[in-house]
Amino acid sequence: MAGGLFASGALTALFAMALAPPSTSPDVPTTPPSPAERIRVEVATVNGSGCPNGTVAVAAAPDNSAFTVTYSDYLASAGDQSDPVDFRKNCQLSLIVHAPVDYTYAIASVDYRGYASLQSGVSGMEKASYYFQGSPETKSESHRWRGPYADNWQATDTKPWEDLDWAPCGAKRNLNVNTELRVLIGGSDPGRTSFMTMDSTDTKVSSVYRLAWKQCPSS
């Protein structure tokens, strides 16, 4: 029993660390309280060179404030003996968010994290978008880094409350999440390898999708 309580406390602490907003990120808009009923998030389909089957995991925060996506084989590389197609890796996820029927949700902000080792003259890019099944795809957001660079990286995309895209009330629509990494060697030495990963090298930090909630109109 004590071991179970310890494991539960450790999981809660891990989410608290992952969901703590970085000091340089814009403030997430104040939102109404999330539903009391615990939500679940599961992967419906996975496609893309950056996320082979079995390399993606999702988990919802205990307080319903967010969910995380963890990748274990998402790496783009260029130079030296890298395959020519490895400069670009992408992942398309279709997620099922099991939420209470009287609530709707939107993605308020997303924290993307990873590691990059870029030689001088090399550029790395992270690009992402998301949309609900049957709705137009949202505008993609991209972030770039230039070498020399060898460190963890982080990018945050945030939307104001008035621009949030809400899941339709009374309908079950999957949430589609598209991400992409690119490594471009440009005029740098092609004999030296540069690479960029999604998630840190020890996979302890995940991409965090922070949720906004509101109640659906009563029928």
N, C-alpha and C positions, 0 to 999 in steps of 0.2 A: 504493500500500500504506500509506504513511504517513497519507494522508488518511483511509483506512478505519479505521485504528487510532485516529485522532483523533476520528472520528465516534462510534466505539464507546465511547471513554472519555467523551465528552461526554454520551452517552445515559445511561451509568451514573451520572455525576455528577448529571444532572438528576433521576433517580429517587431518588438519595440525599438530595437537597434536599427533594423532595416528600414522602418517607417519613419524614423526621426528625420525631419526635414533638414537638408544641408543649409548652412548659414548663408550661402550665397544664392540660394534658390528664391524665386518670388514666393510671396505668401499665397497659400491655397485659399480660395474664397471661403468665407464662413458658410457652412451649410447646415440644414436642419439635421437633427439626430438621425443616425442610421437605424434601421429596423432592429428590434430586439431579437427576432428570430435569426439564427445563424445561417448565413448563406453558404453555398457550395459552388466551386468552380471546377469544371472538368474540361478536358481537351476532347473535342469532337473529331477534328482532323488535323494533321500536320503535314505540311509540304514545304520543300525547299532544301537547297544544298547546305544550309547552315544548321539544320535541325533534323538529322536522320531519326528514324523511329527509335523510341526509347531514350532519347537524349533531352527531352523537355519535361519539366514538372511544374505544376501550378498548385498554389495553396492560398486560401483566403485567410485574412487576418482574423483573430478571435473577436475583434470588435466591429467587423464588417466595414472597416474604413478603407480597405485596400485588398488587393491580391497580388501575389508575386509570381513571376515566371522565371524559372531557372533553366539555363541551357548548359550542357556539359560538352558540346562539341561544335561550338559556333566560332569559327576562326577563318579569317581571310588573310591571304599572304601573297607576296609578290617578290620576285628576285631570286637569284641563285637557282635552286632546283625545284622551286614552286611550279606546280602545274599552271599553264597559262590561264585556265578558267578559275583558278583559286583566288584571283584578285577580288572577285565579287562573291559574297555569300548572302543568301537571303533566307527568310523563314516566314511562312504564312500559317498562322494558327487560327482555327475556328474554335471558339470557346463557348461553353454553355454555362451561363451564370444562373444558378438556381436561387432566385430572390422571391420574397413574399409577393403574392399576387397584387396586393394593394400598394406596392411601392414600385418606383422606377428609379433607374440609376444612370449616371453619366460618368465618363472619365474626366476627372478634374485636372489631374496632372500625372505625368509619368516620369520616373527616374530610370534612366538607362545607365548601366555601368559596365566597365570592362577594363582590359589592359591593352596597351599598345606599345610596340617596339618599332619605331619608324626611323630609318636612316635619314641623314641629311638630304633634303630635296624631295623626300617622299611625303605624300599626303594621305591621311586616313579620313574616312567619312562614315558617319552613322546616320541612317535615314529611317523614318518610321511613319506609319499612318494606321488608322483603325476606322472601322465603320460597322454598323449593325446590318445584319443580313437583310437584303431588300432595300437598303438605303444607299444613297450616293457615298462614295468613298471620301473621307475627309482629306483636306489638303495635307500633304506630307511635310514633315519638319526634318531638317537635316542639320548636322553639326560637323565641323571639320577640325582636324589637328594637323600640324606640319612638323616634320622632323627637322633636326634631331629631337626625338621624344622617346622616353622609356619610362612609363609610369602608368598607374591606374588612370582611367578617364571617367568622367561622369557628364551626362547631359540631361537636362530637365525641360520637358515641354509642359506648359501650363496654359489653361484657357480660363478667361473670366466667366463668371456665372452666366451672364447673358448670352454667351456664345457656345454653351455646352450642348452637345448632341445627346438627347435622352433616348433611352430604350422605349419603344412604344408600349403604352399601357395596354394590358389585356391581350398581348401577343407574345409568343415565344420566338425571339429572334437571336440567333447566335451572334456573338461579338467576334468580328474578324480583325486580327492584329497582324500587320505586315511590318517586318523590320529588314534592314539591309546593312551590310558592312562592305566597304570598298577600300582597297589599298592601291594607290597609283604611284608607280616609281618615278614617273616623269623623266627627268634627265639625270637621275641619280645612278650610282653604280649598280648595274644589273646583276653583279656577282654577289651582292650582299642581300640577305633576306630581311624583309620587313613584314610585320604581321599585326593584326588587330583582332581582339576577341570580344565577344559579348559576355559579360560577367567577369568577375575577377579571376585570377589564375587559380585561386583555391576554391572557387565556386561557393563561397560562403555568403556572397552578396548577390541578390537577385534584382531583376528589373521590377520596379514597384509601380503598380497602377493604382493611384489613389481615386477613390470613388466619392461622388456627390450623390445624395439621396433626396427624394421628395415623394410625398404620397400622391397616388393617382386620384383623380377626381372620382367621387362616389357616383356610381351608376344610378 
